[in-house]
Amino acid sequence: MKITLQEAAAKLQAANKIILTSHINPDGDAIGSTLATLQILRSMGKDVDIYIDDKIPKNFQVLPFAEQIRRPREYEKLSADLLLILDTDLSRINTVAKVVDAPILNIDHHITNTEDPDFLYIDADAAATCEIVVSLCHELKAELTTNVAVCLYTGIATDTGFFNYSNTKPSTFRAIAELVEAGAQPNLISEQFEKRSYRDVKIMSAALQTTKLFYGGKVAGMFIDNALYKEVDTTEGIIDLIRVIDGVDVAFLITEKEKGVCRVSMRSKGVEVSTIAKRLGGGGHIRAAGCTIEKNIDMAKMILIRKIGEYMVENGWLTPMEFENREEVLLSNFEIPPEDDFEVTFYDD
């Protein structure tokens, strides 16, 4: 059932024991929104815990109260007055859905949310769930502390590509101004999440060497197999290395987290990648989405490339001939044309 933000706040005020969760492969918005909400609800005297069924990337472990995030165990049973799912839908919280016995409140900003919970508040115009939590904090009449502001700023900044993506709107900057006034320091947060160890830079370099172009250079893909995945602390931001390639509209990253389980991230300049992700059981934003394909990395690549091509043909981004001629070209071997031969394409967001 869809509810208003005011009704969502009332549900939280009425509950005493609350469990928070978010999606597998958690990003800055997932982690930032849960940590901020943890602090807000505890300041109101609530008994609150966070369970996320995945490892927390190293960069996000420095956020206030990050050590409070627990990983659920399949044999345990957890009771609560309310399970609050942030930044995703019920289908992507994995083990948490099996072990928690409680009514479900879902607060999200993804247009592809499946609307399965008992209560759903969704604002698809918000740049990030953390932007919604800023408003929720006001509804709950809670204090916007510096620690809360740091978590919320991190989620908004990372979900907007540090304000470079098309989901950045005037309301985003109004929320950001409030968070900076509360004590969030943009330069320090930016430095933390841009920071990479020498080892990670070398691994990112190896990942970049896997880049391939498809469909005449309109699609670019990067591939991190299981062996390489075990070496990297985080894949956050790696896809942006190929998203900027001239002529590429859709960029994707396939990460083989386990043998036979691949996670897919997609970004675009115009194509609705959320629809492609949804066809594969995932979801997300119009131009930033993802899914999981339970196949080995070679099979996942074949499935994903075909799905991207089919959607692009259906919507006029590719001709049927271009779709049939979808051979891959290693970027490292790609012949760079003379400067005069470059074609500049402008995209409307």
NORTAKA-V273143 format. One record per helix or strand of 3 or more residues. SS is the DSSP state (alpha for helix, beta for strand). FROM is the first residue (numbers start at 1). TO is the last residue. If there is no record, write none. Layout:
BEGIN
SS,FROM,TO + SS,FROM,TO
END
This chain:
BEGIN
alpha,5,14 + beta,17,21 + alpha,28,43 + beta,47,51 + alpha,58,62 + alpha,66,68 + beta,82,86 + alpha,90,92 + alpha,95,99 + beta,104,108 + beta,119,122 + alpha,129,139 + alpha,146,159 + alpha,170,181 + alpha,186,194 + alpha,198,208 + beta,212,214 + alpha,215,217 + beta,219,224 + alpha,226,229 + alpha,240,243 + beta,250,258 + beta,261,268 + alpha,273,279 + beta,288,293 + alpha,297,314 + alpha,320,324 + alpha,331,333 + alpha,339,341
END
